[in-house]
Every structure is written in structure tokens, then in C-alpha cells.
Amino acid sequence: MSTRLGSVVLVFGESTLNRIGAMSPGLAVVLLASVSLCGCGTEPSDSGAARPSQVGFQTGVRTSLIEEGRKHYNLYCAGCHGETGDGKGEAARFLDPKPRDFQLAKYKFSTNRAGQLPTDDDLRRTITKGLKGSAMPGWDMLPPRTVGSLITYLKTLSPRWETSPDAAPIPRVDDPYRGAEGRSAAIARGEAVYHGFSTCWTCHPAYVSHARINEHLVAMESSPRESFRPNLNESEGKLNSENQMIYPPDFRRDFVRAGAEIDDLYRSIAAGISGTAMPTWVDSIELPSERHPGTSLVTITDLWAMAYYVQSLILERPALLSADAILVRARPQAIYLHGDPPPPPVPEDTAPMGEEFLDDEEFIEE
């Protein structure tokens, strides 16, 4: 026999029903209500990353990931980022740029707009690929489960992950220049947008002459400039959101932290860099032409053109080693991590050491 109380179906055997029937009506109601409450109780929510909870006698999935992530964080990350995630680990004083302060949750590189929290994929990319020109290595040797637990644990270090609304990623359009035949057109267009519309040279270096910049400005329906900032061909230092002086990369010389592939450059240009003067260009790249009504002066596809132009500057860097400066060993050589290497083998045609000398008696007779 069964009875329904609330949303729980209680199933009783015959002997149990007989015992309940023998009770007084009031006691039977209390008993059934108690059983109902025990069965209908809601399980504790396990959705909050900052407050891990238990489900029954088992540990929730997120709680397990947090505990795993804590162990991996202390092993791989705490030396630079600090045990509490404040960016003040034992090695931090030797590093420039400084390690990220996870308590502030201001992540620079994201597919979301500058200032917004990154996605899990953004964090996974940074962990596995690292940041060029910094002490952050690529941890691509870690299993996916380990990386996932690190991401889950990082979200417990700042209340921003609980209070900030979910952000929409930047819009992405197809790359119209994909393929070798479109590369030269993309670079030419990117140079014009870089110098004439976005005026990236206010922070980054300019890579063309003053006269050429004015040509691009006029083509982008702006007035030519009579003067430019000093050291136009060098980066201009800017204070970041933490009041630290940073220098935008000189693409012919400096590392590009988040990667130099076309997709990486598009993401950084379109989304911007959180905490820096680098804006979110995807929100201001659609602009109609005033001189030619019905046409666009710039569009979102120009973000791809700038990515190709920046990559062309990166590829202009001279190689660190010329081809004739690289030496290859003529034969493999073993490397011994512990102890001294064994003695080299004696060639077969070499006579024993004693046969090369006269013994004492022969020497005396002579």
C-alpha cells in the first residue's frame, strides 16, 4: 500500500500499516508527517562556488573540484600569486609584470568586454598557454580535470564571481581576409585604420612617417595633425587601474602577452585589455561615412585588418639566431642527472696499459 504526502510517495508493508493503524489517530498523523518532512526536505544548493556545500553524506561535485583546485593551486600557483591569491607570493617581488591579484578578479585577457569577468574558456586558455614575456608559463601538460579544478577554485578567491552579472561575449564576424590572397589587402587596410581611425600611435608606436599618418587621417575623414607627441616611434607609458606604469607593446620588439595568432590579436583588439588604456574597439568600429552617405567609413571587419597589420609588424622582427649560427651535435650525447657518467669504453685495438712499458727488471738490465 502507498500514500502520497506532498510530492513524496510513501510505500508501507502490511505489518507497518497494522502498527500505524493500532496507534491513536493523532500519533499516526504525527508519524506520517515526520516521515513526509524527512523525505520532502530540499537538498542544499551546490551552485555557489564561494560557499561549498554537502549533499547528503556525499561531497558535491563543485565542492570536490574546489578542494582539488586548492591543492593544485598551492602546488603550482601560490609561489607567485600567494596562498590567498593576493598576488604577493614569495617570488612576486622578483617579477615584472607582477602576478595577477585574484582577489580583485581583474583579468586582462578575455573574450568579454574590458572590465568584465572572463569566461571559463578564457581562464583555461591563459592557464594552458601562459602569457608571453611574463613569468606565467603555459601549463598545457596538466590534465583537463586539473585545469578545471583550478578554474573552479580561482572563483572562490573574489566575491566578484558571485555579484557580477553574466556578460555576453564580443560579437565575432567571419574573417574576410582568410587566405594568402587577402593578406596584402588586409595589411594595407589595417595600416590605414591603425594610424588614421583608431590612432593607436597615441599609446603604441607609429610605424609610418608623419606625412603618411596625415594621409590616413584625411582618408578617415579627420583633419591632418600639425604636430605629434614626442618619441612617436616609441611606446607611451600609461598607468593601469592599479596605478602601475605599464608600456603598450612595440609590436616590432615586445612580446604580445595573449598570443600573436590572428584570432588572438582579433580578440585583444576587439575586446580590449581590462585595467589598461586599451579600449573595447568592437563597440566603436561601426561608423558611417559623412562624405559618402550610405557607405561605412569603418566596420567590424576592419578589426581583422588591424589584426593582420599588427601580425605583419611582429613578423618583421629579426631572428634571434641566423641559420648558420645553429649547431647540431654530430652524435647523441647522454645526459646524467644523478652521479658521474661511466668511463668511456676502451677501443678494441688498444693494448693494455702494462704492455706499453718495460718491467723494472728489463729496464735495469739495459
Order of alpha helices (4+ residues) and beta strands (2+ residues): beta-beta-alpha-alpha-beta-beta-alpha-alpha-alpha-alpha-alpha-alpha-alpha-beta-beta-alpha-beta-beta-alpha-alpha
